[in-house]
């Protein structure tokens, strides 16, 4: 992949998302559409964004019983996404069925631990141990289920890459050096994540909310 940056189009209006994507398309490698976008605009919105000509990452974080997740995967075949997310915590059977139901050219990656969470959040949900250990456990499960890779923070991607050499690793929650963390608790810079083994760098607010999104995207691209 020549440019690993996927711009997170986490904006509610379709026209605004299209305008932003067209502005920065020369400085990103793909476009990430999340739950907010998909719930607001559905298949039509995805088709419209796909016309821009960049790979589409559907960040739907599917998590349900295996049959339901498989059916959801089949329902998005027509959209031909490059990447789709599911939750590793859905278990091995759910992940196996999701991968089996996915399109031939779609990478299915499992979310391990959201970058907005830390160890105190894990403990509050009854999960013991460190964030690092939890991510490695779920990465092993995703690997054994036949998935293409995982989603994890830049703090864990190096360790996961060492144990899963040919995995496809999506790292969100990235912030340029000196950037505002916001609701991200386990953030690193795009260059740090890339050097540690990230395949895709998901970047949203540092570009989408910049005074000059093109200049922001270009500056991040230049660090890689």
N, C-alpha and C positions, 0 to 999 in steps of 0.2 A: 504494500500500500504506500503510494508516494506521499500522501498527506493523511496522517492519522487523526486529524481533528474532525470531530463530528459536532456541528453546532446544534445545541439544544434549542429548538423552536418552542419554548414554553411561553407562548403568547396566546391570548384567547381569540383574537380576530384572525381570520384566514388571510385577509388582504395584507395585514401587518406582517404576518409570518412570511408570506410570499415576497413582500418587498424587502424584508431583512435578508432572506435567503439569497435573493438575486443580487443584492449589494455585495455580499461577502463570498459568493460562490467560487471565486478564483482563489480564495485563501483558506478554504476548508475542503475536506475530503468526502463529507457526507452530512446528512441532516437527521437529527434525532427528533422524533415525534412521540410525546409522552401521553399520559392519560388525559390531561387537561385538553390537549389538542384533539385527541381521538374521540373523547366524549362529546366535544363541541361540534366536530366536523365529520367524523366517521370516515367511511370509505371515500366519499367525494373529496374530502380535504386531503387525504393521502394522495389520491390521483392527481390533484392540482399541484401539490408540492413536488410530486415525482416528475412533472413536466419540466422542472428546472434542470433536470439531468444529472442529479447527484444520487448516490445510493441512499436508501431510506432505512433508518433504524427505528423500528417500532418498539418503544420502551413501554410495554403494556404490563410487565411484571405479573403474568398470569399465575394464579394460585388457587386451585380448586381440586376437586376429585379428578383422577386421571381421565375419565371419559369426557368430562366437561372441558378440560384443558385441551385435549386432543381435538374436540369438535371446534373449539375456538381457533385452533391452529389451522384447521381445514377451512374455516370461514374467511381467513385472511390470505389464502393462497393467491387469490386474484390480485392482491396488492403487490406481490412479489417483493417483499421486504428483504433487504440484505441481512438484517439482524433482527431477532425478536428475543425479548427477555421473559423468563419465567422465574419463579422463586424456588431456590434450592430447598427451602424448608418444606416444600410440598411433598418431598420424599422421592425415593428412587423410582417407584412405579409411575408417578406423575411425570417425572422427567423423561423416562423412557418412552412413554406414550406421546409426549409432546414432540420429541425428536422424530419419532416414527411418523407423526402426522404432518410435520413441517414440509414445506416445499423443498425441492431438490437443491436449490441454490440459496437457501436461507440458513444462516448460522443461528443455532439456538444456544443462548448463554443463560446461565443461572445466576440470579442475584444472591449473593452470600449474606452480606450484612450491609444495610444502608449506611451511607457515609454521614448521615445525620445522627447516627447512634454511636454511643461509646460503651465502655464496659459497665457503667452504672445502669444504662438502659437494658443491657443484656441481663444483668442481675435482677432487675425489676420484673422481667418476664420469665424468670426461673431458669435462665441459662447460666451455668457456672463457667469459670475460666475466663481467659482473656479474649479480646476481640480477635487477636491474631490466631489463637487456637480455634476459635469458632469458624473463621474464614477457611482455615486449612481443612477442617473436618468437612465442611460443606463442599469445598473444592474437590476433595477426594470422592465424595458421593456423586457429584456431577460428572466427574471423569468416569467413574465406574458405570454410570447410567448412559454413557455414550454421547454426552453433549459435546458441543464444539469448544466451550470455554465457560468462563464465569465473569461476573461483575464484582469488583472489589475495589477498595480504596488503594491509593498509591502506596500506603504504608504496608500493605500486605502483598502487593503484586510481585515483588521480587522473590519472596519465599514461595509463592505459588508457582511462579515460572520455573524455579529450580526443581520442583517436583513434578511438573507437568510441562515438559520441554516444548511440545508442539501445540499447546493450548492457545486459545484465542481469548485475550484478556481485555475487557472493557473497564476503563477507569474513569469514573465521574468525580464530581466534587473537587475539581481542580481549580487552583487559584494562582495567577501569575505572582511572581515575587513581589511582596508588599501589598498584595490585593486584600480586600475585605473578605473575611471568612463567612460572614452571614450565618446561616444555619448549618454550616459544615463543621464537623468536629474532628475529622480525620483527613484533612486536605494536604496535598503536596503540590508542587509546581508541575506544569505540563512536562517540562524537560526531565524532572526527577522521575516522573511516572514512566516516560518513554525509555529512559536509560535502564529502569528496573525491569522492563519487559512488557509494558503495555502495548497492545495491538491497536486499540482505539482510545482516543482521548476525548471525553465528552466535556464540552465547555459551553456554558450558557450565559449567565449574567455578566461575566467579564467582557463578553462581546456584545450581547443583546442590549445591555443597559449602559454601554459606553457612550460617551458623547459622539464619538466617531467610530461606529462598529467596524468599518473597513480598516481603519488604522489599528484598532485593537486586535483584530484578527491577524493582520499582517505582522504586528509586533510579536504575537504569540508564535506564529508560524516561523518567524526568524530565529526563535530560541531553540528550535528542534534540530 
